């Protein structure tokens, strides 16, 4: 529970620099080893999703390319790019709050882990008790963006 709350805090941080409010934390041995928030707008780089930022930080902190025995907590169902990166990093479990029927890559669209081509498949756990809070952050962000563009 505490780790998803921290991921939500990272999502709020993303929103503060005008990025889509999605956050992630990577945990090993019940300790947060890395945090990530969307930085696409901030760094003008379409690959800097919260999960990718967190994976990069975790690998740097641990000094290794694989994140065995690590879990990732994400506020929104990861897209296909992030789901693939999670697999390549060999993260053990994915915990996510809200589903993403439009851009998700695990339960929707590409359904990345349903193919035989992934050598590493994390366990997927949805945390519906955080779905409303995550979805509200996204809904409010896009509502504000639309209102800003209408002016």
C-alpha positions as CSV (number, residue, x, y, z in Angstrom):
1,X,0.0,0.0,0.0
2,X,2.7,2.5,1.0
3,X,4.6,1.9,-2.3
4,X,1.6,2.8,-4.5
5,X,1.1,5.9,-2.4
6,X,4.7,6.8,-3.2
7,X,4.0,6.2,-6.9
8,X,1.0,8.5,-6.7
9,X,3.3,11.2,-5.2
10,X,5.6,10.7,-8.1
11,X,2.6,11.2,-10.5
12,X,1.8,14.5,-8.8
13,X,5.5,15.5,-9.3
14,X,5.1,14.8,-13.0
15,X,2.1,17.0,-13.2
16,X,4.0,19.8,-11.6
17,X,6.2,20.0,-14.7
18,X,3.3,19.6,-17.1
19,X,3.8,15.9,-17.7
20,X,1.0,13.4,-17.7
21,X,0.7,12.4,-14.0
22,X,2.0,8.9,-14.0
23,X,4.4,7.7,-11.3
24,X,6.4,4.5,-10.6
25,X,8.6,3.2,-7.8
26,X,10.8,0.2,-7.8
27,X,11.1,-1.8,-4.6
28,X,13.6,-4.5,-3.4
29,X,13.6,-6.1,0.0
30,X,10.7,-3.9,1.1
31,X,12.7,-0.7,0.4
32,X,12.2,1.8,-2.4
33,X,15.4,1.8,-4.5
34,X,14.1,4.2,-7.3
35,X,11.3,6.5,-8.2
36,X,10.2,7.7,-11.6
37,X,7.7,10.1,-13.0
38,X,6.8,11.0,-16.6
39,X,9.4,13.4,-17.9
40,X,8.4,13.4,-21.6
41,X,7.5,17.1,-21.7
42,X,10.2,18.2,-19.2
43,X,13.1,16.5,-21.2
44,X,11.3,16.6,-24.6
45,X,11.9,12.8,-24.9
46,X,9.0,10.5,-25.8
47,X,10.6,7.5,-24.1
48,X,10.9,9.0,-20.6
49,X,7.8,7.4,-19.2
50,X,7.7,6.9,-15.4
51,X,8.6,3.2,-15.6
52,X,11.6,3.8,-17.9
53,X,12.9,6.6,-15.6
54,X,12.5,4.4,-12.5
55,X,14.2,1.4,-14.3
56,X,17.2,3.6,-15.3
57,X,17.5,5.0,-11.8
58,X,17.3,1.6,-10.2
59,X,19.9,0.1,-12.6
60,X,22.3,3.0,-11.9
61,X,21.8,2.8,-8.1
62,X,22.3,-1.0,-8.1
63,X,25.1,-0.9,-10.7
64,X,23.5,-3.7,-12.7
65,X,21.3,-4.2,-15.8
66,X,18.9,-6.7,-14.3
67,X,16.5,-5.9,-11.5
68,X,15.9,-9.5,-10.2
69,X,13.9,-9.6,-7.0
70,X,12.5,-6.1,-7.6
71,X,8.9,-5.1,-7.9
72,X,7.5,-2.0,-9.7
73,X,4.5,-0.1,-8.6
74,X,2.9,2.1,-11.3
75,X,-0.2,4.3,-11.2
76,X,-1.4,3.3,-14.6
77,X,-1.2,0.0,-16.6
78,X,2.1,0.2,-18.5
79,X,2.2,0.8,-22.2
80,X,3.8,-1.8,-24.6
81,X,7.1,0.0,-24.5
82,X,7.2,0.1,-20.7
83,X,6.0,-3.5,-20.4
84,X,8.8,-4.6,-22.7
85,X,11.4,-2.6,-20.7
86,X,10.0,-4.2,-17.4
87,X,10.5,-7.7,-19.0
88,X,14.0,-6.8,-20.2
89,X,14.9,-5.6,-16.7
90,X,13.6,-8.9,-15.3
91,X,11.4,-7.2,-12.7
92,X,9.6,-9.8,-10.7
93,X,6.1,-8.2,-10.1
94,X,4.1,-5.3,-11.6
95,X,1.6,-3.7,-9.4
96,X,-0.6,-1.1,-11.1
97,X,-3.5,1.0,-10.0
98,X,-5.7,2.0,-13.0
99,X,-6.3,0.1,-16.2
100,X,-5.6,1.9,-19.5
101,X,-7.9,0.6,-22.2
102,X,-6.5,3.2,-24.7
103,X,-2.8,2.9,-24.2
104,X,-2.1,0.0,-21.9
105,X,0.0,-2.9,-23.1
106,X,-0.6,-5.6,-20.6
107,X,-4.3,-6.2,-20.3
108,X,-5.2,-4.2,-23.4
109,X,-3.9,-3.6,-27.0
110,X,-0.5,-5.4,-27.5
111,X,-1.0,-7.6,-24.4
112,X,2.8,-7.9,-24.3
113,X,3.1,-10.9,-22.0
114,X,0.7,-13.1,-23.9
115,X,3.2,-13.7,-26.7
116,X,5.8,-16.5,-26.5
117,X,8.6,-14.0,-27.4
118,X,9.1,-12.7,-23.9
119,X,11.8,-14.6,-22.0
120,X,10.8,-12.9,-18.7
121,X,7.2,-12.6,-17.6
122,X,6.5,-10.7,-14.4
123,X,3.6,-11.4,-12.3
124,X,0.9,-8.8,-12.8
125,X,-1.2,-7.5,-9.8
126,X,-3.8,-4.8,-10.2
127,X,-4.5,-2.7,-7.1
128,X,-8.1,-1.5,-7.8
129,X,-8.2,0.3,-4.4
130,X,-5.9,3.0,-6.0
131,X,-7.6,3.0,-9.4
132,X,-10.0,5.9,-8.7
133,X,-7.3,8.1,-7.3
134,X,-5.0,7.5,-10.2
135,X,-7.7,7.9,-12.8
136,X,-8.8,11.2,-11.1
137,X,-5.3,12.6,-11.4
138,X,-5.3,11.8,-15.1
139,X,-8.9,13.1,-15.7
140,X,-8.2,16.4,-13.9
141,X,-4.9,16.8,-15.8
142,X,-6.4,16.4,-19.2
143,X,-9.5,18.5,-18.3
144,X,-7.2,21.4,-17.3
145,X,-5.2,20.9,-20.5
146,X,-8.3,21.0,-22.7
147,X,-9.5,24.2,-20.9
148,X,-6.1,25.8,-21.3
149,X,-6.2,25.0,-25.0
150,X,-9.7,26.4,-25.4
151,X,-8.6,29.8,-24.3
